[in-house]
């Protein structure tokens, strides 16, 4: 090791992730692809792996046959949630070539998430090059069916082998993939199954994220605490939780509950304006909201409506996009005044889906720990159920004109029928 003027020379710096050194080992035993696609339960033939240690830096990246990992029981990620991940999709275009939707956005977000939990950095462009090669190798797994894809899961885990509440300076960066069809299916236990859309239970006793926390990052620790709230929603006949966060700064002297996310999905509303135009509103990125790639794409496509009209939406109707606080009081008043035209949830897995109804309830000290007491508009316990039933659009699977126009445009871009500002990267 060379030392000059008391510091390490450049030759001793840890290696960067280098896609030009990618090693590829193909499987000698390809899997049989079943017609019954079970999302997350079937993986493709190959995986990507690179390891990091603070002395040598990143190892030679490798694509190799899918295999199990071997971890020491003291490994950091098993105890301290030193794990971050992304969710992406690869589609097959009309030309037969696989393509990934806005992948560099996911790569940069993965870097940011890793930094938030003190995991090592990597070159996002280098990882993207490796991902493109992986998708090209396993492209036979991409179903040639509408709204079908290969779901891509890049992730990083801390691999420090020692107990102790300390950052992990060692890490493993991986990518695995799984074929997928339309992911969301409404709950069969919903009391009103005729509703077309996701039914949400709005709660305050559970919190997905909080100011100063990790809500703006895809860290593993954000997700396991949401499993029990989702079970609560299912038991009450709903599909997912709508997380409300108390905020006393919005209206002085009044308890307000602001909307954050619907499960792991971003939340949108479409409102009628007095001038005949439309408002598309989503909660602002205040640190409790994940900056979703689908969320960003929806905002950008809505802003482009006047120059590239969405199907089903009058081209002369302007869609005004807003990122602002949405409160429970807002939803109630918009619904009461007839301004609330559509409520949408968006995300990589679900793309864009309508909300059928929102039930507003909370756990109360006067009921059993697993019981539910309704909440009134002012946040106090109510003696009757407080449910907002959204406008219904049965002819278009529950989606209103804006939601359907946005989903059609987005899926057309993802599946390669429409070229849009280099959003898709072809893998070959």
N, C-alpha and C positions, 0 to 999 in steps of 0.2 A: 504494500500500500504506500503510494507516494504522498509525502507531506511537504507543502511549500508554504513558507511564511506562517506556519502554525495551523494551516487548514488543509483539509483533504483536497487532492487534485481532482480535476474533472473525471479522470479515469476511475475514481473510486466512488462516483455517485451511483446510487441505486438505478438499475435499469428501468426505463420506461416500458410501458406495454407497447410492443412492436408488432404490428400486423404483418410486416414483411417477413417475419420469422415464423409465421403460422405453420404448425405441423399438422398434417392431416393423416389420420389412420382410419380407413374405412372398415366397416363391419364385414365379417365373412359370413354372417348369419342374419340377413335382413328379416325383420318381423313381417308377419302377415297382417295386412290392413283389413280390419273388420268393417263391415257396412254399418254396424251399430256403434255410432260415435258416442263415447262417454267422456265428456270434457274433464280433463285433469286426471283421468284414470288410465289413459293410454298415452305413451310418449313415443316420439319418433326414434329412429335408429341411432342418432348421434347426439352428442352434447359438446359444449365448449367449456374448457377449463384453463385457468391461469392462476398461479399462486404468487403471493407476495410475502417477502420478508424484508425487514428494514435494512439489512446489510446488502443483500444482492438485488433487491427490487423485484420487478415482475419477472416471472419465469417465461420461458418460451411458451407462447399460447398454443393450445392444442385442440383440435377437433378429433374426437375419438368415439368409439362405440359407447352408447349409453350404459352406465354402470352405477352400482351403489357406491356411496361414499363411506370411508372409514374415518371416524373421528374419535379422539380420546375423550373419555367421559368428563374431563375438566375443560373441554373446549369452550371458549368464551361465548359463542353464539347460543350454546345450550343453556346458559345461566343468565346472561345479561342482555339478551335480545340485540346483540351486535349483528344485525342482519337487515339488509335493505333490498328492495326488488323493484321491478318494473313489470308492466303488462302491455303487450303489443300484439299485433296481428299481421300475418302474411296472407295475402289473397292471390288467387289465380286470375289474371286478366284475360280479356277476350283473345289476346294474342298467345295465350297459353303460358305466358311467363309469370313467375311469382313476383309479387311486389309487396313492399312494407310501407305502411302509412306513417309519414312524418317521423321517421325513426331517430333522427338526430335530437329531436325534442326529448325523447325518452332517455337517450344517452346522457344528455346534460342534466336531466332531473336525477338520474341515478348517481351521478357525480355529486350533486348537491346533497342528496340523501346520505351518501357515504360520509361526506364531510360533517353532517349534523351529528353522526354517532361516532366520529373520530376514526373512521376507517380510511385506509390509504386511497389517494387519488389515482386516476388513470386518464389516459387520453380518450375522450369520447369518440373521436373520429377513428381511432385505431380499433376500438371495440366494435364500432359499426361495420368496419371492413370485415372483421371476423364473423359478425352476425350475417352479413350478406352471403358470405361463403357457406355458412352453416345452412341457411335457408335454401340456397341453390343445391346443396348436396342432398337435402331431405325434401326436395320439392314434391316428390311423388305422394307425400302425405297430405298435401293441400287438396281438399275435396273440390271437385268441379261442380259445385252446387251453389245456388244463390245464398248469400249470407252465411256461407261456410268458410272456414279459414284454418290456418294453423296458429294457435295461440302461442306466443313467445314469452318466456319468463327469464329475463336476465336477472341475476341476483348476486349479492356478495355477502359472505359470512365472515365474521371474525374467528380466526382459528388459533388464537393464543391458547396454549395448553397450560393453564394454571388458574386456580381459583383466586379471586381477588377483584374488587371493584375498580378496575383499571381499563383504559382503552386497550383494544387489541391491535398491536402493531403488525401482526400477521393476518393475512386474509386469503380467501379463495373467491375468485370471480368465475361465475358459471352462467351458461345459458342452456335451458332445456326447452323443448317444444311439445305441444299436444294438439292434435286435430280437434276442431270444435265446430259445432253448429250454433243456431240461435240459443243463447244461454239462459235467458230469464223465462221462467214459466210461472204464471200466477198460482198462488196457493189454492189448493182444492178445498181447504177448510174455510175460505173466506165466506162470511155469512151472506154476501150478495155476489155470487159468482158471475152474475150477468154483467157486472162492471168490466169494462175493457180497460185494463191498465194496472199499474202497481198501486196497491193500497198501503198507505203509510200510517204508522202510529207515531204521533208526535209526543215526545217525552222530555222531561227535564231532569229526571232522577239519574239518567245515564248521560255521560259526556264523552263524545268521541275525541275531542280536542279542546284545548284551552289556550288563551293568550300566553305566548312565550313557550309553548310546548312544541310538539313535532307534527302538528296537523298538516303543515304545508309540505311534508316529506313522506315518501313511501317507506317507512321504517316498520319492521315486523311488529314492534311493540304497539303500534296503533290498532292492530287488527284483532288479536285474540280477545281483548276486552269488549269487542262488539258482538261476540258470539252469543253471550247470555241475553243481551238486549234483543237480538234477533229472535231468539227462542221465545222471549216475552211477546214480541209482536206476532209470531206465528200462533202462539197459544190464544191470543186475543182475536185471531182471524185476519191478521194483516200480513203483508208480505215483507215489509221492512220497517226500520225505525227512521223517523225524521228527527234528527237531533236538534233540540232547542237549547240555547245557551243564554242564561239570565244576564242582562246588561242594564244596569241602573243609570248609565250615562246617556242613554238615548233620549229619554223624556224625564227631566228632573222630577223627583218625587214619585215616580211611577215604576213599577216592576214591568220591564219589557223582556220578551223572550225572542231572540233573533234566531233565524234559521241558519244552520250551518250546512250539513250534508244529509242526504237520504241514504243511510247505510254507508256504502262506499261510493256513492254516486253524487255528482254535482246536481244542483237544483235550479230550475228555471221556471219563470212564469211569463205568460203572454197576456198583456193588458190592452184593453180598448182605450184609445185616447179620444178626447173631445173633438179633435180636428180630423178624425177618421183614420189617422195613422195607428201604428201599433208600437207598444213598448215591449221589449224583450229584456227581462231583468234577472240577474243572478247575483248571489251574495258576493261581496267584494273579497279579494284575497287579503285577509287580515291576519294571516298566520294560522287560523283554524281551518282553512279551506285548502284542499289539495288543488294545485294549479293543473287541472286535468288537460290532457292534449285534446280530448273530444270537446271539453268546455271551450277551450281557445278556438277550436275549429268552428264550433257553432256560432260564436260571436263574430268571427271573421266572415263566415258565409252569410250571416244575417246582415252585416254591414255592406256586403257586396250585392244585396238584393236589387238595388235600383239600377245597377249596371249589368247584372246577370240574374234576372228574376227567378225566384224559386217556383217550382211547379205548384199550382193551386193557390198561389198568393198573387193578388192583383199587382201588376208591375208598377202601378202608380201609387200604391200604398207603401209608404216608407216604414221600415222597421228600425226603430230607435233602440239601440242597445245601451244598457246601463249595468254597471257593476256597483251595487250599493247594498246597504243593510236591508234585509227583509225581515220583518217581525211577524209574530203571530197575529198581532193587531192589524197589520197590513193585510195579511191573507184574509182575515175575517171581514174587514171593511170592503176590500176589493170584491170578495165573493158576494157580500150583501148588496153592493151597489151594481152588480152585474158587469163589472169591468174585467173580471177574471175569466179569460177565454180558454186558456190552456195552462196546465201545469205539467212540466216535463222533468224527467231524470235522465242524465246522460253519463256515459262512461265508456271505456274501451270495450268491456264485455257486453254491455247492454245496448250500446250505440246511443239510440234515443228512444225513450218509451214514455207513454202517457201515464199520468197519475189519475187513478179512478176516484179515490176519496182519501181524506186525511182525518183520522180520529185523534182527538187531542185529549190525552189522559196522563195521569201521573200517579206514582205510588204515594199514598197518604198515611200518616202515622196512625190513623184510626182504622185502617184495614190491615189484613194479614200481609206479611212481607212480600208474598207473591201476588197479592191482590192488586187491583187497579181501581182507582177512583177517577172519575172524569174531571177535567179541568175547564173552567170557564174562561172567557176572554181576558179577564183581569188576573189570571193565574191562580185564583182561589178555587178550592174544591167545589164542584157543582153537583147538584142532585140529579142532573140528567145528562145524557151523553151529548158531547159536543163534536159533531161530525160535519166536515165540509165535503159535500159531494161535488165533484168537478163536472164541468160540461162534458157530455158524452158524444162521441163521434163513431158510432158503430160501423159505419160504412167503410171507415179507414182504420180498422183495428184499434180504435180508441184515440188515434192521433188526430188533432185538429189540423187546419190548413198549414200553419207555420211549422208545427212539429213534423208533419208528413213531408212538407217541402224541404225542410232541413235534412231529414233522414234520407230521403230519396237522393238529394244532391250529395250527401256525405258518403252513402254506400256506393253511388255511381263513381265517385272519386276513388274510394278504397278498392273497388273491384276493377278499376281501370277503364271504365266506359267513358269517363270524363277526365281530361287532363286539367289539373288546377295547380298553377304556381309551383310546380315541382314538388308537390306534397308527397308523392309516392316515389319510392326508389325501387327500380327493377333489380332483381337478384339473378345474376347470370355469370 
